[in-house]
Amino acid sequence: MMVTIIQCLPLMSKELLLRVNEYVSEVPTDSWSGQDWEQRHTAYLKKYPESCVPTLPGANSPSKSLSLPTYFGNICLKFLSVFDLMIHRLLESVELTFKTLLKLLDQFGPLYKFHDHPITFLYTTLHYYESCLAKKPELKLKLTSSIIGSQKHNFDWYFTPQFSGYLTNAVKGSEWMNLSYFADLVGKLVEGFQPFSASLPACDWHFNEFSGPLMFVLHVVCVELLCLPLPGRVLAKNLLDMLYNKAESTPASDEKDVLSWINCLGLLFVSLPELFRVYLMEEVCRVVRGISGGASDGVPCSSGGMHVVTGTSCQTGCLLSLMHAYWHHANTGTLLGLPSWIQTHVTPLVKNELQLLFVYHLVGPLINRLAHDKPKALLDVVMELYCMLQGVDQLQGGMFQYSNAICDFLYHIKYMHIGDQLRKEVEKVIFSLEPPMKLRLRFLVPQESLGSRPLQGG
């Protein structure tokens, strides 16, 4: 019923369609920059006059004798905001049919040449309604081609050549959506961080919907990803595989180049729907589960940085750096779910020392931000770190190969961030440890507590 009403509202008035077609054909997209904007708009209003009738104080109805003429806007421009809402309500409706929305986009889509924020609207729609549009690639394609196709520039100005061909039906099949394509797509964002990049679009950013070229590139890259006819998990997997291939094929002397790609990919995952973050977290759990404690797991084993690793595994280091970039760009609301994710999904997986080191390196760079933005979340995370240590200590009988790095990290957290806020909980864990680790961590426990409880033996 709702779909029928929404569909009939604009279509019942043939005059509205006539006005839209007339206005779109007569007025250019950048009309404000032309010399004849006033003449064009005045001629349109003479052909289709509009007026505003105010309601006087104390009157029950508008006074037609005081009608005011329209000078700046018109019904076509006012209808744009209504059309935005209609699209969203149609996407939310269980009665959604392709013909309804496709017909509306065919008739009123050209109006988006006058939209204040067309790319932002398209990005928001594809992002928020990702689950509704996941199995409707034709609808995503029509929505993107209608909004972007109505703009001043052609598709190549916004998107990669492969995707532009997909929008214009010049490219068939799905073979073009390979790792090379995803490298070209993310490469646009990487180049956006480079000053004076020749690949960035040249335009006047003073009156643009975006504050600069970097925000523009970020939005169009997200729009292109969300419009692809692939499930979100497949897209996330392709992005990670592209990063792994990039890191493996880059020589050690160009490490900064890989880090710039990791930073951009972290920003991209933050800007994409929740499904991408979920896949990233699942990938972390998969890596933790696969660390067996051997010498080829690629786990950082020093407390001084990420350069000392056991083995040559490149994927483990890339994933660690990507998670650091992701959490660096993420908002504080995203960080609130970190303690529960660690407790539910990560802590039960940690069974050996290398897994423990991986998790410590995973959350280590985040400690300072949690201390400033979410102190309660920091306490919950630190408590999970102690629980992991307790579990590994029991399974390994107190035998640690990298005990110095582990102890340095825990001492740093206590004396730089949490102090005695977890005093009772930390005491309970430390006194349950085997003697070697208990002796190393004895300064985390107040001296008065040590007097009544032995450090050696059970």
C-alpha positions as CSV (number, residue, x, y, z in Angstrom):
1,M,0.0,0.0,0.0
2,M,2.8,2.5,0.9
3,V,4.7,1.7,-2.3
4,T,1.5,2.5,-4.3
5,I,1.0,5.8,-2.6
6,I,4.6,6.9,-3.0
7,Q,4.5,5.9,-6.6
8,C,1.3,7.7,-7.4
9,L,2.1,11.0,-5.6
10,P,4.6,12.4,-8.2
11,L,3.0,10.5,-11.2
12,M,-0.5,11.8,-10.7
13,S,0.7,15.3,-11.7
14,K,1.7,15.4,-15.3
15,E,2.5,19.1,-14.8
16,L,5.2,18.2,-12.4
17,L,6.8,15.9,-14.9
18,L,6.5,18.6,-17.6
19,R,8.2,21.1,-15.3
20,V,11.0,18.8,-14.4
21,N,11.8,18.0,-18.0
22,E,11.6,21.6,-19.0
23,Y,13.9,22.8,-16.1
24,V,16.5,20.0,-16.6
25,S,16.7,20.7,-20.4
26,E,16.9,24.5,-20.1
27,V,19.2,25.0,-17.0
28,P,22.8,23.6,-16.9
29,T,24.3,22.0,-13.9
30,D,26.7,24.8,-13.1
31,S,24.0,27.5,-13.8
32,W,25.3,29.7,-11.0
33,S,28.6,30.3,-12.8
34,G,26.9,31.4,-16.1
35,Q,26.0,35.0,-17.1
36,D,22.5,34.1,-18.1
37,W,21.3,32.3,-15.0
38,E,18.8,35.0,-14.0
39,Q,17.4,35.2,-17.5
40,R,17.0,31.5,-17.7
41,H,15.3,31.2,-14.3
42,T,13.1,34.2,-14.9
43,A,11.9,32.8,-18.3
44,Y,11.1,29.4,-16.6
45,L,9.1,31.1,-13.9
46,K,7.2,33.1,-16.5
47,K,6.3,30.0,-18.3
48,Y,5.4,28.1,-15.0
49,P,4.6,30.8,-12.5
50,E,4.9,30.0,-8.8
51,S,3.9,32.1,-5.8
52,C,4.0,32.0,-2.0
53,V,0.9,32.8,-0.1
54,P,1.6,33.7,3.6
55,T,-0.8,33.3,6.4
56,L,-1.4,36.5,8.4
57,P,-1.5,36.4,12.2
58,G,-4.9,35.5,13.5
59,A,-6.1,34.3,10.1
60,N,-7.4,30.8,9.6
61,S,-6.3,30.5,6.0
62,P,-3.7,32.1,3.6
63,S,-4.7,35.4,2.1
64,K,-4.5,35.1,-1.7
65,S,-4.4,38.9,-2.1
66,L,-0.9,38.9,-0.5
67,S,0.7,36.3,-2.7
68,L,4.5,36.8,-3.2
69,P,6.3,35.8,-6.4
70,T,9.2,33.3,-6.4
71,Y,12.6,34.5,-7.4
72,F,15.2,32.0,-6.4
73,G,13.8,28.5,-6.1
74,N,11.1,26.5,-7.8
75,I,9.1,23.3,-7.3
76,C,11.6,21.2,-9.1
77,L,14.4,22.1,-6.7
78,K,12.1,21.7,-3.7
79,F,11.1,18.3,-4.8
80,L,14.7,17.0,-4.6
81,S,14.6,16.6,-0.8
82,V,11.3,14.9,-1.1
83,F,12.6,12.5,-3.7
84,D,15.5,11.6,-1.4
85,L,13.1,10.5,1.3
86,M,11.0,8.6,-1.2
87,I,14.0,6.6,-2.3
88,H,14.8,5.7,1.3
89,R,11.2,4.8,2.2
90,L,11.0,2.6,-0.9
91,L,14.2,0.8,0.0
92,E,12.8,0.2,3.5
93,S,9.5,-1.2,2.2
94,V,9.0,-5.0,2.0
95,E,6.8,-4.3,-1.0
96,L,9.7,-2.9,-3.0
97,T,9.5,-3.7,-6.7
98,F,12.2,-2.8,-9.2
99,K,9.7,-1.2,-11.6
100,T,8.6,1.3,-9.0
101,L,12.0,2.7,-8.1
102,L,13.4,2.3,-11.6
103,K,10.5,4.3,-13.1
104,L,10.9,7.1,-10.5
105,L,14.7,7.3,-11.2
106,D,14.1,7.4,-15.0
107,Q,11.7,10.3,-14.6
108,F,13.2,12.3,-11.7
109,G,16.8,11.1,-11.7
110,P,18.0,14.0,-13.9
111,L,17.1,16.4,-11.1
112,Y,20.2,15.2,-9.2
113,K,22.3,17.5,-11.4
114,F,21.0,20.2,-9.0
115,H,21.5,18.3,-5.8
116,D,23.7,20.0,-3.2
117,H,25.4,16.7,-2.1
118,P,24.8,14.1,-4.7
119,I,27.8,11.9,-4.0
120,T,27.2,12.1,-0.2
121,F,23.6,11.1,-0.7
122,L,24.6,8.2,-2.8
123,Y,27.3,7.1,-0.4
124,T,24.9,7.3,2.6
125,T,22.2,5.3,0.7
126,L,24.5,2.5,-0.4
127,H,26.1,2.4,3.1
128,Y,23.0,2.4,5.2
129,Y,20.9,0.2,3.0
130,E,23.8,-2.2,2.2
131,S,21.8,-5.3,3.4
132,C,18.7,-4.3,1.4
133,L,20.7,-3.8,-1.8
134,A,23.1,-6.7,-1.4
135,K,21.0,-9.0,-3.6
136,K,19.9,-6.2,-6.0
137,P,22.9,-5.3,-8.1
138,E,20.7,-3.9,-10.9
139,L,19.1,-1.5,-8.5
140,K,22.5,-0.3,-7.2
141,L,23.7,0.1,-10.8
142,K,20.6,2.2,-11.7
143,L,20.8,4.3,-8.6
144,T,24.5,5.1,-9.2
145,S,24.2,5.7,-12.9
146,S,21.2,8.0,-12.4
147,I,22.8,10.2,-9.8
148,I,26.4,10.3,-11.2
149,G,25.2,10.3,-14.8
150,S,23.3,13.5,-14.2
151,Q,26.4,15.4,-13.1
152,K,28.6,17.7,-15.1
153,H,31.5,15.3,-15.5
154,N,31.4,11.8,-17.1
155,F,31.9,8.6,-15.2
156,D,35.7,8.5,-15.8
157,W,36.0,11.6,-13.7
158,Y,34.7,9.8,-10.7
159,F,35.5,6.1,-11.1
160,T,38.1,3.7,-12.5
161,P,37.9,2.9,-16.2
162,Q,36.8,-0.7,-15.5
163,F,33.8,0.4,-13.3
164,S,32.9,3.2,-15.8
165,G,32.6,0.5,-18.4
166,Y,30.4,-1.5,-16.1
167,L,28.1,1.4,-15.5
168,T,27.7,2.0,-19.3
169,N,27.4,-1.7,-20.1
170,A,30.6,-1.6,-22.1
171,V,32.2,-4.2,-19.8
172,K,30.5,-7.6,-19.4
173,G,31.0,-10.4,-16.9
174,S,32.9,-10.3,-13.7
175,E,36.5,-11.2,-14.8
176,W,37.5,-7.5,-14.5
177,M,36.9,-7.5,-10.7
178,N,40.3,-9.1,-10.0
179,L,43.1,-8.1,-7.6
180,S,44.6,-5.8,-10.2
181,Y,41.4,-3.8,-10.3
182,F,41.2,-3.5,-6.5
183,A,44.8,-2.3,-6.5
184,D,43.9,0.4,-9.0
185,L,40.9,1.4,-6.9
186,V,42.7,1.6,-3.6
187,G,45.6,3.3,-5.4
188,K,43.4,6.2,-6.2
189,L,43.0,6.8,-2.4
190,V,46.7,6.3,-1.8
191,E,47.5,8.9,-4.4
192,G,45.0,11.2,-2.8
193,F,47.3,11.4,0.3
194,Q,50.2,12.5,-1.9
195,P,50.5,16.3,-2.2
196,F,50.0,17.8,-5.6
197,S,49.0,14.5,-7.1
198,A,48.3,14.8,-10.8
199,S,45.6,12.1,-10.6
200,L,43.3,14.2,-8.4
201,P,40.4,16.0,-10.1
202,A,41.0,19.6,-10.8
203,C,38.1,21.8,-9.7
204,D,37.2,24.7,-7.4
205,W,36.8,23.2,-4.0
206,H,35.5,26.4,-2.4
207,F,31.9,25.6,-3.3
208,N,32.1,21.9,-3.6
209,E,30.2,19.4,-1.5
210,F,33.6,18.2,-0.1
211,S,36.2,20.1,1.7
212,G,39.0,18.8,-0.5
213,P,40.1,16.2,-3.0
214,L,40.9,13.6,-0.4
215,M,37.4,13.5,1.0
216,F,36.1,13.4,-2.6
217,V,38.3,10.4,-3.5
218,L,37.3,8.6,-0.3
219,H,33.6,8.9,-1.0
220,V,33.8,7.9,-4.7
221,V,36.0,4.9,-3.9
222,C,33.5,3.8,-1.2
223,V,30.6,4.3,-3.7
224,E,32.4,2.2,-6.3
225,L,33.0,-0.6,-3.9
226,L,29.5,-0.6,-2.5
227,C,28.0,-0.6,-6.1
228,L,30.0,-3.7,-7.2
229,P,27.8,-6.8,-7.8
230,L,29.7,-8.8,-5.1
231,P,28.9,-9.7,-1.5
232,G,30.5,-7.6,1.2
233,R,32.5,-10.5,2.5
234,V,34.0,-11.2,-0.9
235,L,34.9,-7.5,-1.3
236,A,36.6,-7.4,2.1
237,K,38.5,-10.6,1.2
238,N,39.7,-9.2,-2.1
239,L,40.9,-6.0,-0.4
240,L,42.9,-8.0,2.1
241,D,44.3,-10.3,-0.6
242,M,45.3,-7.2,-2.6
243,L,47.2,-5.8,0.4
244,Y,49.0,-9.1,1.0
245,N,50.1,-9.3,-2.6
246,K,51.2,-5.7,-2.5
247,A,53.3,-6.3,0.6
248,E,54.8,-9.5,-0.7
249,S,55.8,-7.9,-4.0
250,T,57.3,-4.7,-2.5
251,P,61.0,-4.7,-1.5
252,A,62.0,-3.9,2.0
253,S,63.5,-0.6,0.9
254,D,59.9,0.6,0.0
255,E,58.4,-0.2,3.3
256,K,56.9,3.3,3.6
257,D,54.9,2.7,0.4
258,V,53.3,-0.4,1.9
259,L,52.5,1.5,5.1
260,S,50.7,4.2,3.1
261,W,48.5,1.5,1.5
262,I,47.8,0.0,4.9
263,N,46.8,3.4,6.3
264,C,44.4,4.0,3.3
265,L,42.9,0.6,3.6
266,G,42.3,1.2,7.4
267,L,40.5,4.4,6.5
268,L,38.5,2.6,3.9
269,F,37.4,-0.2,6.2
270,V,36.2,2.5,8.7
271,S,34.1,4.2,6.0
272,L,32.5,1.0,4.8
273,P,29.5,-0.8,6.4
274,E,29.7,-3.0,9.5
275,L,30.0,-6.2,7.4
276,F,33.5,-5.2,6.4
277,R,34.6,-4.6,10.0
278,V,33.1,-8.0,11.0
279,Y,35.2,-9.8,8.3
280,L,38.3,-8.0,9.5
281,M,37.7,-9.1,13.1
282,E,37.1,-12.7,11.8
283,E,40.4,-12.6,9.9
284,V,42.2,-11.6,13.2
285,C,40.6,-14.6,15.0
286,R,41.6,-16.8,12.1
287,V,45.2,-15.7,12.3
288,V,45.3,-16.1,16.1
289,R,43.8,-19.6,15.7
290,G,46.5,-20.5,13.2
291,I,49.5,-19.5,15.4
292,S,50.8,-22.8,16.7
293,G,53.8,-21.7,18.6
294,G,56.3,-22.6,15.9
295,A,59.1,-20.4,14.6
296,S,57.4,-19.5,11.3
297,D,54.3,-17.8,12.5
298,G,55.5,-14.3,11.8
299,V,54.6,-13.0,15.2
300,P,56.5,-9.9,16.6
301,C,58.4,-11.1,19.6
302,S,60.2,-7.9,20.8
303,S,58.8,-5.1,23.0
304,G,60.7,-2.5,20.9
305,G,58.7,-2.5,17.7
306,M,57.4,-4.5,14.8
307,H,60.6,-5.2,13.1
308,V,61.8,-8.3,15.0
309,V,59.7,-11.3,13.9
310,T,60.0,-15.0,13.9
311,G,59.9,-16.3,10.4
312,T,59.0,-14.5,7.2
313,S,55.2,-14.4,7.3
314,C,54.1,-11.1,5.7
315,Q,50.4,-11.5,6.2
316,T,50.6,-11.5,10.0
317,G,52.5,-8.2,10.1
318,C,50.2,-6.6,7.5
319,L,47.1,-7.6,9.4
320,L,48.5,-6.2,12.6
321,S,49.3,-2.9,11.0
322,L,45.9,-2.8,9.2
323,M,44.1,-3.2,12.6
324,H,46.2,-0.4,14.1
325,A,45.3,1.8,11.2
326,Y,41.6,0.8,11.5
327,W,41.5,1.6,15.2
328,H,43.4,4.9,14.6
329,H,40.7,6.1,12.2
330,A,37.7,4.6,14.0
331,N,35.5,6.7,16.2
332,T,35.1,6.2,19.9
333,G,31.8,4.4,19.5
334,T,33.6,1.6,17.6
335,L,36.1,1.2,20.4
336,L,33.4,0.6,22.9
337,G,32.8,-2.9,21.4
338,L,36.5,-3.8,21.7
339,P,36.4,-5.3,25.3
340,S,33.5,-7.6,24.6
341,W,35.0,-8.7,21.3
342,I,38.3,-9.6,23.0
343,Q,36.5,-11.4,25.8
344,T,34.2,-13.4,23.6
345,H,36.2,-14.2,20.5
346,V,39.9,-13.7,21.2
347,T,40.6,-14.8,24.8
348,P,39.3,-18.3,24.3
349,L,41.7,-18.7,21.4
350,V,44.9,-17.8,23.2
351,K,46.6,-21.1,24.2
352,N,50.3,-20.4,23.7
353,E,52.9,-17.7,24.1
354,L,53.1,-16.6,20.5
355,Q,49.3,-16.1,20.4
356,L,49.6,-14.1,23.6
357,L,52.3,-11.9,22.0
358,F,50.2,-11.4,18.9
359,V,47.3,-10.1,20.9
360,Y,49.5,-7.9,23.0
361,H,50.9,-6.3,19.8
362,L,47.4,-6.0,18.5
363,V,46.1,-3.9,21.3
364,G,49.3,-2.3,22.4
365,P,49.2,0.8,20.2
366,L,45.6,1.3,21.2
367,I,46.3,1.6,25.0
368,N,47.1,5.3,24.9
369,R,43.9,6.3,23.0
370,L,41.7,4.1,25.3
371,A,43.3,5.8,28.3
372,H,42.2,9.2,27.0
373,D,38.9,8.5,25.3
374,K,37.4,5.4,27.0
375,P,39.1,4.7,30.4
376,K,36.5,2.1,31.4
377,A,37.1,0.2,28.2
378,L,40.8,0.2,28.9
379,L,40.3,-1.4,32.2
380,D,38.2,-4.2,30.7
381,V,40.8,-4.7,27.9
382,V,43.7,-4.9,30.4
383,M,41.8,-7.4,32.6
384,E,41.4,-9.6,29.5
385,L,45.2,-9.4,28.9
386,Y,45.9,-10.6,32.4
387,C,43.4,-13.5,31.9
388,M,45.1,-14.5,28.7
389,L,48.5,-14.5,30.6
390,Q,47.0,-16.6,33.3
391,G,45.7,-19.2,30.9
392,V,48.9,-19.5,28.9
393,D,51.0,-19.7,32.1
394,Q,48.9,-22.6,33.3
395,L,49.1,-24.4,29.9
396,Q,52.9,-23.9,29.5
397,G,53.8,-24.6,33.2
398,G,55.3,-21.1,33.6
399,M,57.8,-21.6,30.8
400,F,58.1,-18.4,28.7
401,Q,60.6,-17.6,26.0
402,Y,59.8,-13.9,25.7
403,S,58.9,-13.1,29.3
404,N,60.8,-9.8,29.2
405,A,58.7,-8.4,26.4
406,I,55.5,-9.6,28.2
407,C,56.5,-8.1,31.6
408,D,57.7,-4.8,30.0
409,F,54.3,-4.4,28.4
410,L,52.3,-5.1,31.6
411,Y,54.6,-2.8,33.7
412,H,54.1,0.0,31.1
413,I,50.3,-0.3,31.3
414,K,50.3,-0.1,35.1
415,Y,52.7,2.7,35.7
416,M,51.7,4.9,32.7
417,H,47.9,4.3,32.5
418,I,45.9,2.4,35.1
419,G,47.9,2.6,38.4
420,D,46.1,0.7,41.1
421,Q,42.6,0.7,39.6
422,L,42.7,-3.0,39.1
423,R,44.7,-3.8,42.2
424,K,42.6,-6.7,43.6
425,E,42.0,-8.3,40.2
426,V,45.7,-8.1,39.3
427,E,46.9,-9.5,42.6
428,K,44.6,-12.5,42.2
429,V,46.0,-13.2,38.8
430,I,49.7,-12.7,39.7
431,F,49.5,-14.9,42.8
432,S,48.0,-17.7,40.7
433,L,50.9,-17.7,38.3
434,E,53.8,-20.1,38.3
435,P,56.9,-18.9,40.3
436,P,59.0,-17.7,37.3
437,M,56.4,-15.3,36.0
438,K,55.2,-14.4,39.4
439,L,58.7,-13.4,40.4
440,R,59.0,-11.1,37.4
441,L,55.7,-9.4,38.0
442,R,56.1,-8.9,41.7
443,F,56.4,-5.1,41.5
444,L,52.9,-4.9,40.1
445,V,51.7,-6.0,43.5
446,P,51.9,-3.6,46.5
447,Q,54.6,-4.5,49.0
448,E,52.2,-5.0,51.8
449,S,50.5,-7.7,49.9
450,L,53.8,-9.5,49.3
451,G,54.5,-9.8,53.0
452,S,51.7,-12.3,53.7
453,R,52.0,-14.3,50.5
454,P,55.1,-16.1,49.2
455,L,56.5,-15.5,45.7
456,Q,58.2,-19.0,45.5
457,G,56.2,-22.2,45.2
458,G,52.4,-22.5,45.3
